[in-house]
Amino acid sequence: MSAAETPSLAVSLGFWQDRPPAEALSTARHADELGYRHLWIGEMATYDAFALATRIADLTAGLRLTIGPLAVAVRDPMLIARGVASVADLSGRGVDVAVGTSSPMVVGHWHGRSRERSATMLRESVQALRPLLKGEKTDFAGQTVSTKGYRLRLAPPRTSIAVAAFGRFAVKTAARYADCMVLNLITPASAAVLVGQMRADAAEAGRPAPPVTAWAVAAVDGEETAVEQLRRGVVGYLAAPGYGEMFTEAGFGDLVAFARGRPHPKELLAAIPRELIGSVGLVGDAGTIRTRLAEYAAAGVDEIAVVPASVDADPGGRRTLAALRDIAP
């Protein structure tokens, strides 16, 4: 396979619930030492993403950092712009940002915020955020988002903005306003559909289609404890709107129907086959992974952000990241 047929590889932190939170720092160091150039820093239940990014910048040398996706119902454009500029100023590192609508659990339960009109909020957040990141004094009044009178006191980071997309309106927002579209836990077939929609939307808007990044879980050689960790990670997706349909199209309709019957999570976990993980990740031997990378490339994916499994046999995912560098340099 030639380099042109292979998406570039980046790394995304896993934040696995069954592992010590500090392993996120280990994964970042491994990525830097192994020559990866781009690290995605999400935000879940442990570290504040801006604080973690600042610490990672202290521990690494060659990584460009993308913070997010950050939930637009939780962080407003001013907070995001100030946070990105803070990391860039304190670290001297190139810093980009990603935004999305996040999940009902994170937005509604953890933060007690509403996800009502989240598609509109996503679009308006990107529109308001771009001039703020350029250091401009902003006066934006949308239907769900507003900001007036703030200007960065720190140097503008000239940050690119990525949009996490899955639903139709998020894809259109990415096409019209983003510098990158991000897809999470997606099959190549579904990626191809979303990329096609995005490119059509971008053409309609009269702008070049932004590049596409897909986050993909990974366990080279399919070590059993690593695959078990990845299986636990997809339990919450199987019954979710959109994801359930995607997995059904991939041949797992019976499992989706079972998940939507609300079984005990342990029962659902036990029913998830190894093949389902392989449908949305880089799992198995070198040949299998090369084939999957080619499928993502054919779907229009420009970059794969690898989320490596982290287990006792491979803490922080170093062995998986090293093997992937050999498979797709």
C-alpha positions as CSV (number, residue, x, y, z in Angstrom):
1,M,0.0,0.0,0.0
2,S,1.4,3.4,-0.9
3,A,1.4,6.4,1.4
4,A,-1.3,8.0,-0.8
5,E,-3.6,5.1,-0.1
6,T,-3.2,5.4,3.7
7,P,-4.6,8.0,6.0
8,S,-2.0,9.8,8.1
9,L,-1.9,8.5,11.7
10,A,-2.4,10.7,14.8
11,V,-3.1,9.6,18.4
12,S,-6.1,10.3,20.7
13,L,-6.1,9.7,24.4
14,G,-8.3,6.8,25.5
15,F,-9.3,7.8,29.1
16,W,-10.1,4.2,29.8
17,Q,-12.2,3.9,32.9
18,D,-10.5,0.7,34.1
19,R,-7.0,2.3,34.0
20,P,-5.2,5.0,36.1
21,P,-6.0,8.4,34.7
22,A,-2.3,9.3,34.5
23,E,-1.9,6.8,31.8
24,A,-3.1,9.5,29.4
25,L,0.2,11.2,30.0
26,S,2.0,8.0,29.2
27,T,0.2,7.6,25.9
28,A,1.1,11.2,25.0
29,R,4.8,10.6,25.8
30,H,4.7,7.3,23.8
31,A,3.2,9.1,20.8
32,D,5.9,11.8,21.0
33,E,8.8,9.4,21.3
34,L,7.5,7.2,18.5
35,G,7.4,10.1,16.1
36,Y,3.7,10.9,15.9
37,R,3.1,14.5,15.1
38,H,-0.5,15.1,16.2
39,L,-2.3,14.4,19.5
40,W,-6.0,14.8,20.2
41,I,-6.9,15.6,23.8
42,G,-10.5,15.0,24.6
43,E,-12.3,15.7,27.8
44,M,-14.2,13.1,29.9
45,A,-14.5,12.4,33.6
46,T,-10.9,13.0,34.8
47,Y,-8.8,15.9,33.6
48,D,-9.8,19.3,32.5
49,A,-8.7,19.3,28.8
50,F,-6.9,22.6,28.9
51,A,-4.9,21.7,32.1
52,L,-4.0,18.3,30.6
53,A,-2.9,19.9,27.3
54,T,-0.6,22.3,29.2
55,R,1.0,19.4,31.1
56,I,1.4,17.3,28.0
57,A,3.1,20.2,26.3
58,D,5.7,20.2,29.2
59,L,6.3,16.5,28.7
60,T,6.6,16.3,24.9
61,A,8.5,18.1,22.2
62,G,7.1,17.4,18.7
63,L,3.3,17.1,19.0
64,R,0.7,19.5,17.7
65,L,-2.2,19.4,20.1
66,T,-5.9,19.5,19.3
67,I,-8.1,20.0,22.4
68,G,-11.6,18.5,22.2
69,P,-14.2,17.9,21.0
70,L,-15.5,20.2,23.7
71,A,-19.3,20.3,24.4
72,V,-20.7,23.6,23.1
73,A,-23.6,23.4,25.6
74,V,-21.0,23.4,28.4
75,R,-18.2,25.7,27.2
76,D,-19.2,28.9,25.5
77,P,-17.1,30.5,22.7
78,M,-15.3,33.0,25.0
79,L,-14.3,30.2,27.5
80,I,-13.0,28.1,24.6
81,A,-11.0,30.9,23.0
82,R,-9.5,32.0,26.3
83,G,-8.6,28.4,27.1
84,V,-6.9,27.7,23.8
85,A,-5.0,30.9,23.9
86,S,-3.9,30.1,27.4
87,V,-2.5,26.7,26.4
88,A,-0.8,28.2,23.4
89,D,0.8,31.0,25.4
90,L,1.9,28.9,28.3
91,S,3.3,26.1,26.2
92,G,4.5,27.8,23.1
93,R,2.9,25.0,21.2
94,G,0.6,25.0,18.2
95,V,-2.9,24.3,19.5
96,D,-6.1,23.5,17.6
97,V,-9.6,23.0,19.0
98,A,-12.6,20.7,18.3
99,V,-16.2,21.2,19.3
100,G,-19.3,19.0,19.3
101,T,-22.6,18.5,20.9
102,S,-21.5,15.7,23.2
103,S,-23.9,13.2,24.8
104,P,-27.0,13.5,26.9
105,M,-25.1,11.9,29.8
106,V,-22.3,14.5,29.8
107,V,-24.4,17.6,29.0
108,G,-27.6,16.8,30.8
109,H,-26.6,14.6,33.7
110,W,-23.0,15.7,34.5
111,H,-23.4,19.4,33.8
112,G,-27.2,19.8,34.2
113,R,-27.3,21.7,30.9
114,S,-29.8,21.4,28.1
115,R,-29.0,19.9,24.7
116,E,-32.1,21.6,23.2
117,R,-31.4,23.0,19.7
118,S,-27.9,21.5,20.0
119,A,-27.4,21.6,16.2
120,T,-28.0,25.3,16.1
121,M,-25.8,25.8,19.1
122,L,-23.0,23.9,17.4
123,R,-23.2,26.1,14.2
124,E,-23.4,29.3,16.1
125,S,-20.6,28.4,18.5
126,V,-18.2,27.9,15.5
127,Q,-19.3,31.1,14.0
128,A,-18.7,33.1,17.2
129,L,-15.5,31.2,18.0
130,R,-13.6,31.9,14.8
131,P,-13.2,35.7,15.2
132,L,-12.5,35.3,18.9
133,L,-9.5,33.0,18.1
134,K,-8.3,35.6,15.6
135,G,-8.1,38.2,18.4
136,E,-11.0,40.2,17.1
137,K,-13.4,42.0,19.4
138,T,-16.6,40.1,18.8
139,D,-20.3,41.0,18.7
140,F,-22.3,37.9,17.9
141,A,-25.9,37.3,18.7
142,G,-27.4,34.1,17.5
143,Q,-30.5,32.1,18.5
144,T,-28.7,30.1,21.1
145,V,-25.2,31.6,21.4
146,S,-24.1,35.2,22.1
147,T,-20.9,37.0,23.0
148,K,-20.2,40.7,23.0
149,G,-17.2,42.9,23.7
150,Y,-14.5,40.3,24.5
151,R,-11.1,40.3,22.9
152,L,-8.2,38.0,23.7
153,R,-5.5,39.7,25.8
154,L,-3.1,36.9,24.9
155,A,-1.7,36.5,21.4
156,P,-4.2,35.1,19.0
157,P,-3.4,31.4,18.6
158,R,-4.6,31.3,14.9
159,T,-6.2,28.0,15.8
160,S,-8.0,25.7,13.4
161,I,-11.5,24.6,14.4
162,A,-12.7,21.0,14.0
163,V,-16.3,19.9,14.2
164,A,-17.3,16.5,15.5
165,A,-20.1,15.3,13.2
166,F,-22.5,12.4,12.9
167,G,-26.0,13.8,12.4
168,R,-27.0,15.6,9.2
169,F,-26.9,19.1,10.7
170,A,-23.5,18.6,12.3
171,V,-22.1,17.4,8.9
172,K,-23.5,20.5,7.3
173,T,-21.9,22.7,9.9
174,A,-18.6,21.0,9.4
175,A,-18.9,21.5,5.6
176,R,-19.8,25.2,5.8
177,Y,-17.7,26.5,8.8
178,A,-15.0,24.0,10.0
179,D,-11.4,23.4,9.1
180,C,-11.8,19.7,9.8
181,M,-14.6,17.2,10.3
182,V,-14.2,14.6,13.0
183,L,-15.9,11.2,13.0
184,N,-15.9,9.0,16.1
185,L,-16.2,5.2,16.2
186,I,-17.4,4.8,12.7
187,T,-17.3,2.1,10.0
188,P,-15.6,2.9,6.7
189,A,-19.0,2.5,4.9
190,S,-20.7,5.0,7.2
191,A,-17.6,7.3,6.9
192,A,-18.0,7.3,3.1
193,V,-21.7,8.4,3.4
194,L,-20.9,11.2,5.8
195,V,-17.8,12.4,3.8
196,G,-20.0,12.4,0.6
197,Q,-22.6,14.5,2.3
198,M,-20.0,16.9,3.7
199,R,-18.3,17.4,0.3
200,A,-21.7,18.1,-1.4
201,D,-22.5,20.6,1.4
202,A,-19.2,22.3,1.0
203,A,-19.6,22.5,-2.7
204,E,-23.0,24.1,-2.3
205,A,-21.5,26.6,0.1
206,G,-18.8,27.4,-2.4
207,R,-15.8,26.4,-0.3
208,P,-13.3,23.6,-0.4
209,A,-14.3,20.5,1.6
210,P,-12.4,20.3,4.9
211,P,-10.2,17.3,5.6
212,V,-11.6,14.4,7.7
213,T,-10.3,12.8,10.8
214,A,-11.8,9.5,12.1
215,W,-11.1,8.3,15.7
216,A,-10.5,4.6,15.7
217,V,-9.8,2.2,18.6
218,A,-6.8,0.0,18.1
219,A,-5.3,-3.2,19.4
220,V,-2.6,-4.6,17.2
221,D,-2.5,-8.5,17.2
222,G,-5.8,-8.5,19.0
223,E,-4.5,-9.3,22.5
224,E,-7.5,-10.6,24.4
225,T,-7.5,-8.2,27.4
226,A,-7.1,-5.3,25.0
227,V,-10.0,-6.4,22.9
228,E,-12.1,-6.8,26.1
229,Q,-11.3,-3.2,27.0
230,L,-12.4,-2.1,23.5
231,R,-15.6,-4.1,23.8
232,R,-16.5,-2.4,27.1
233,G,-16.0,1.0,25.3
234,V,-18.7,0.4,22.8
235,V,-21.5,-0.8,25.1
236,G,-23.0,2.6,25.4
237,Y,-23.1,3.2,21.6
238,L,-25.1,0.1,20.5
239,A,-28.5,1.4,21.3
240,A,-27.8,5.1,20.5
241,P,-29.7,6.8,17.7
242,G,-27.6,6.7,14.5
243,Y,-25.0,4.4,15.9
244,G,-27.5,1.6,16.3
245,E,-28.4,2.0,12.6
246,M,-24.8,2.0,11.6
247,F,-24.1,-1.2,13.5
248,T,-27.2,-2.7,12.0
249,E,-26.0,-1.9,8.5
250,A,-22.6,-3.5,9.4
251,G,-24.4,-6.8,10.1
252,F,-25.1,-6.5,13.8
253,G,-28.8,-5.9,13.8
254,D,-29.7,-8.6,16.3
255,L,-27.2,-7.2,18.8
256,V,-28.6,-3.7,18.3
257,A,-32.2,-5.0,18.9
258,F,-30.9,-6.7,22.1
259,A,-29.2,-3.5,23.3
260,R,-32.4,-1.5,22.7
261,G,-34.2,-4.0,24.9
262,R,-32.2,-2.6,27.8
263,P,-30.4,-5.7,29.1
264,H,-28.0,-5.6,32.0
265,P,-24.7,-4.1,30.8
266,K,-22.9,-7.3,31.7
267,E,-25.2,-9.3,29.4
268,L,-24.7,-6.8,26.6
269,L,-21.0,-6.8,27.0
270,A,-20.9,-10.6,26.8
271,A,-22.9,-10.5,23.6
272,I,-20.5,-8.1,21.7
273,P,-18.5,-10.1,19.2
274,R,-14.9,-9.4,18.4
275,E,-15.9,-8.7,14.8
276,L,-17.9,-5.6,15.9
277,I,-14.8,-4.0,17.4
278,G,-13.0,-4.7,14.1
279,S,-15.7,-2.9,12.2
280,V,-14.9,0.4,13.8
281,G,-11.2,0.0,14.7
282,L,-7.7,-1.2,13.9
283,V,-7.8,-4.7,15.5
284,G,-5.8,-7.7,14.4
285,D,-2.7,-8.5,12.5
286,A,-0.8,-6.2,10.2
287,G,-2.6,-7.4,7.1
288,T,-6.0,-6.9,8.6
289,I,-5.1,-3.4,9.7
290,R,-3.6,-2.4,6.3
291,T,-6.9,-3.5,4.7
292,R,-8.9,-1.4,7.2
293,L,-6.7,1.6,6.6
294,A,-7.2,1.3,2.9
295,E,-11.0,1.1,3.4
296,Y,-10.9,4.4,5.5
297,A,-8.8,6.0,2.8
298,A,-11.3,5.0,0.1
299,A,-14.0,6.4,2.2
300,G,-12.3,9.8,2.1
301,V,-10.7,9.8,5.6
302,D,-7.5,11.8,5.6
303,E,-6.3,11.1,9.2
304,I,-6.9,8.3,11.7
305,A,-6.7,9.4,15.3
306,V,-5.7,6.1,17.0
307,V,-7.1,5.4,20.4
308,P,-4.8,2.6,21.6
309,A,-6.0,0.0,24.1
310,S,-4.1,0.3,27.4
311,V,-3.7,-2.9,29.5
312,D,-1.2,-4.4,31.8
313,A,0.6,-6.0,28.9
314,D,0.8,-2.7,27.1
315,P,0.4,0.2,29.5
316,G,-0.4,3.4,27.7
317,G,-0.6,1.6,24.4
318,R,3.0,1.9,23.4
319,R,3.3,-1.5,21.8
320,T,0.2,-0.8,19.7
321,L,1.4,2.6,18.7
322,A,4.8,1.3,17.7
323,A,3.3,-1.5,15.7
324,L,1.1,0.9,13.8
325,R,4.1,3.1,12.9
326,D,5.6,0.0,11.3
327,I,2.3,-0.9,9.5
328,A,1.6,2.6,8.2
329,P,4.7,4.8,8.5
